[in-house]
Amino acid sequence: MSDLPLGKDELQRRLGQSAFIELLNLTVVSADPAKQQLVMRAAMRPEFERGRGSGQWHGGPIAAIIDTAVMLLGRPLPTVNFRVDYLRPAIDTALVVTATVRRCGRLVGVVDVDVANEAGQLLAIGRATYATAA
């Protein structure tokens, strides 16, 4: 499942292969193959606001960012399950997204994603289960 041995620059390049993903405004901060972990930063855009001028992130872009982080860690195979738990509002902050492979088995893989604000407060937790068999 994991393609994480790819370098930070290659992962960043992959973000540009989709117009939708490019809209998410993600920057790869680090990629650690040993930990099977990826850290990205997402800057706020007006299109992501829950209400105009609120500075509060809408849950949809947060979920899309979580899904994108998982996609970068794994191969483009079918999603079995995807879940997001929103813990507190994300207001007037960029997001720091940390994705970690928890399991990469023969049939399924599991990736956990923590979404924090710039101060390090946990805002949301995502988990995705993906098919790993081709």
C-alpha positions, 0 to 999 in steps of 0.5 A: 500500500505505501509508496512513502519511500517517494521523496517530499518533492515527488509527493508534492508533484503528485498533488498537482496531478489533479485540479481538485487536489491542487485547489486544496492548497497543500504543501508537503512538509515532511515524508518519513518512510521509516515511520510511514508518515506524511505531514502536510500543511493546508492554507485557508482559502475563502472557498473553504470557509463555512460562512463568508468572512468567518475564517472557519473551515467547512468540514468538506475541505477538511475531509477532502484533505484527509482523503488526499493525505491517505491517497498519497500514502497508498496506491490508488485502490478502492476505499473500503471505509472512510471516517472523520471525527470533528473535535473542534472548529478550525478557525483562522488557522492553516491546518497541519495534517499528519497521516500515518500508515497503521496497517498495510496488509495483503488485502487491506490497509489502514491510515490514520490522519490527525488534523491540527491547527498551527498551535498544535491543537487537535481539530479532527481525526480521520481514518481510512481503510483501503483495499490493497490487493490489486 
